[in-house]
Amino acid sequence: MNTTKEKLVLVAEDENRLRGMLGRFLTARNCRFSGARDGVEALRLARAERPELILLDLDMPRKGGREVLLELRRGIQTRTIPVIMLTGNADILEKMITFELGADDYVTKPFDMEELAARVERHLCRNRRALSADALTRLPGSPMIEEEVKRRIMQGIPFAFMRIDIDNFRAVNEGGGYELGDEMLLATAGIILGALAEGGLADDFAGHSGCDDFVAITSPERAEGVARAVAEGFDRAAALLFTTAAGPVVPAVPAASLSVGIASSLKRRLDHYAKAVEIASEITGFLKSRAAGGGSAYLLDRRRDLTPAEKKQYINKTCGF
């Protein structure tokens, strides 16, 4: 089983030259490579190593690609692994049959390596999102949240990181029942996605890091507008969830609200994931300490990092030099 953070890709291809070429291609893209020369070996390695993606040749010795695909989809440990079929047959009927058997994609030989690279990365990303997604909200979980922040840091993309926390959520679960709590989580996820779609950018990101904690990532200049829409949308939704024509649903439970802390790379150097989380969590914690009953609130961290000269002056002053 794959226990490292590297992406493991299994290449099932009986042609040695092509298998080796694909192995070098994957290695150059920070993937670990495992090779199988026939269908029997492909099944054995898939079950033993649990790769994140399989490139499977349709015409394989001992077991053909279709038979291998069927067994992969029947197996408890392998049924969710994405499979890209490799074949020299471009017939549309052949493609339809392969997709019906459970293939995720289909690449015809000879293939363009850049196109294959794009397909491989797309399926690896989709698989990681699916594996880390919250079972209820279907939003990406902590691994994908961290990966998205690191991607923006590596590519030098300015960003604002929002930590969105539901206040009094435990009291909602205990006083109103878990069904009401689940409704609130689903509503929150929908509100965040809607706010990003309406006021954010196409590549904005929403995640669910666990229980009542959500994350949104957008550009620094759009962050406050998105946060405002999230806070206002939540208050409207909470009012509907907690009241009916007959009166309050759970009168003994304090009103739920959101605390949205925003860390921005505009004035702070968010050069690693932990720093973005720490700043946003600090702001969220400050908001949560306010008096209850005031509705949802958001706050952007407007502080800036000290310059080297300012840091030196501060240290000298603190130490009495």
N, C-alpha and C positions, 0 to 999 in steps of 0.2 A: 504493500500500500504506500502511496505517495505521502510522505510526512514532511516534506520540505515546502518552502514557500514558492519554489520554482514551478512553472507550469510544465506538467509532463504530458507529452503528446506521443501516442502510439502510432507508428506508421506500419501498416500491414501491406506490404508490396513485395511480390516475388522477384521482381527484376532488381538485381543487386545494385546496378549503377544508379537507377532512379531512387531506390531506397536510401542509398548513401547521399545522393544529392539533396533529397528532402531532409535528411538528418542534419546536414551542414546548414541548410537554409533555416531550420528551426533553431539550431544552436546559436546562430548569429542573431536571433531574435529573442535571446534570453529564455529559451525553452529547453527543458530536458527532453532527450529523444530516446525512444525505445523502439526497436525494429523487430518485425515478425516477417518470416519468409513464406509462411503459408497460413491457411485459415485456422488450423488446429493450434498453432503457436500463438496466433493473434488472440484467440479466445482465452488461452492459458494466461497470457500476459495481461489482458484486460481484467481478468478476475483477480490476479495476484497484485497488480500495480495500481489499479483504479485510476487510469489517466484522466486528465481533464478534457481530452479531445482524442478522437481516433480518425486517422486518414486510412480508409479501407478500400483496397483495390477490389473491383468487382470480380475479376477473373483470377482466382487463387487456387493453388494446388491443395489437395487433401480435403479442404472445405471451401466451397465458393463463397464469394462476398455476400450473396443473398442469404445463404445458410448461416453465415457468421452473424449477419445483422439480425436475423430472426432470433438467434440464441442470445445475443446481447440484449435484445428488447424483452426477452422472457426472464432474464436473470435479475434477481432482486438487487444485486450489487452493481449491475452494469446498465440497467434499463434507462437511466437518466443521462448517461454519457453522450455528448453530442458526437455524431458520426458524419463525416464528409466522405462521400463515395468518390473514388477515382476510377475512371473508365475511358476506354477509347471509343465507346458507342454513344453517339449523340442522338440516337433515336428518341423521340418524344415519349413514345409508349414505354420504352425502357426506363426513362426518368420517372414517369408516373407510377410504375410498378415499384420502383425503388423507394419513392416517397411514401407509398402506401405501406411498405414494410417497416417504415420507421426511420428512414434516413433524414438528416437535418439539412443536408446540402448535397450538391452534385457538381463535380468538376470534370470536364471532358479533356482527355489528353489529345495533343500536347497543350499544356496550360501555361498561362502567363504567371510567372512567379510573384509579381506584385499583386495581381488579382488574388492569387491563392493566399498571400500574406494578409490581405484585407479580410478575406473570408475566415481565415484561421483566427485572427484577432477578434473579429466580430463574435464568433461562436464562443471563444474563451471568455470574453467579457460578459456575454449573455449568461453563460453557465455560472460564472462567479456571482453574478447578480442573483440568479435563481437560488443558488446554494445559501447565500447570506440573507435572503429576503425574509422579512417577518411573515409568519404564517397567516396573520390576520390582515395586516394592511398591505402586504405584498411590496412594501418599500424596501430598498436595499438596506442591509444591516451594517454593523460596524466595520467589517473588512472592506466593503465597497466604499464606505464613507471615507475611511483612511486613504484608500487608493485614489479616490477622486481628489482629495486635498493634495496628496503627493504629486499627482499628475499636474495640477495647476502650479505647484511650486517649481517642479522640474522644468515646465515650459514657460515659466515667467509670466503666467497669466494673473493679473490682479484679481482678487476675490474678497468676498465678505462671507464669513462663516457664522451662521446663526445656530445657537442652541435654543430649542423651543421646548419648554417644560410645562406640563400641565400641573397647576397648583391644586392641592386638595384631592388628587386623583385617588389616593388610597381611601379617603372618606367616601368618595363616590362609589367605589367598588363595595365597600363594607355596608354602606347605608342604602344604596340603590340596587346592588346586585351586580354580578359580573356582566350580565347582558347589557345593562346601561353603560358600564365601563367600556365594553367592546364597541358600543355605538359611538361613544365619545372618541375613542381612538380612531375609528374609521372616519368619523366626521373631521377630525383634526388632519388626518392624512389628505383627505379630499380638499380641505381648505388650503393647505400648504401648496398642493399641486395646482389648484386653481389660481392662487395668488402669483405663483411663478409663471404660469401660462399667460396671465393677464398683464403682469407688470415686469416680468423678468426677461431673460434671453433664451434662445433656443437650446443652449447647452447647460442651462441651470440644472441643479441637482437637488433632490429631496431624499432623505433617508430616515429610517426608524432605528435608533441605536439601542432601544430596549425599553420595555414597559411604557412609561409616560414621557419618554425623551425622544424628541425628533430633531432633525437637522435640515437646514436649507442652505444652499450655496448659490450665490449670485454675484453680480459685479458690485463693486463698492458704491457706485453712484445710484444703483437701484435698490440697495439693501433696505433703507428705511421705508421706502414705498411698499415693498413686499412685506416687511414686518408689520407695517400699519394695517395692510389688508388682511394679514393672518390674524392679528389681534382682534380687529373689528369683526371679521368673519366668525371667529371662535365665539365671541360674546353673543352674537346673534344665534349661532347654533346651540350654544349652551342654554340659552333662554328657552328655546324650543324643546330641548331634551328634558329640561327640568320642570316644565309646566304643561298642564293639560287644561281643558275647559273646566275640569272639576277642581283645579287648584294645583299647588306644588306636588311634584312626584315624590320627592323625598325632603320634606320640610326640615328634618333634623340635620341635613348635610349642608355644610358651608358651600356657597356658590363656587364652582370651579372657574378658573381663569388661566391665562397663559402668561408665562414670563419668557420674554425673547431677548437673549443677550447676543449682541453682534460684535464680532471681532473683524476688523477690516485691515487689509494690507496697504491701505492708502497712506496711513501715517505710522503704522507699526510694521516691523519686518517679520512677517509670518513665514519663517524659513523652515519650520518643521510642523508636523501635524499636532504634536502635543502642545505647542505654544498656542495655536489657534483654539484648541479645545480649552486650554487653561484660561485664556482671556475671556472667551465667550461664557464659560462656566462661572467665572468671577462676576461678570455682569449679571448673569441670570440669578446667581445667589443673592446679589444685592437687591434685585427686584423682588425676589421671593420673601425678603425680610420686611417688605412694606406691609402696611396694615391691610388686612383682608377686606374684601367687599368692594374694592375700587375698580374691579374689572381688569381685563388683560392689559399688559404694558410691555413696551419694548424700549431698549436703550442701546445706542451705538457707542462703542468705546471711541472717544475722541482724543484720547491721549496719544502722544507721539513718543517714539524712542529717542533717548538722549543721544546726542552726537558724542564721538570719542572725547572731545574737549569738555563737554558738559559732564560726562561721566567722571573724568579726572577731577574736575572742580568739585563735584559732589562728594567724591571719595575723600579728597583733601579736607573739605569742610567737615565731613562726618567724623573723620579721624583726628581733627584738630591740627592738621599740618599747616 
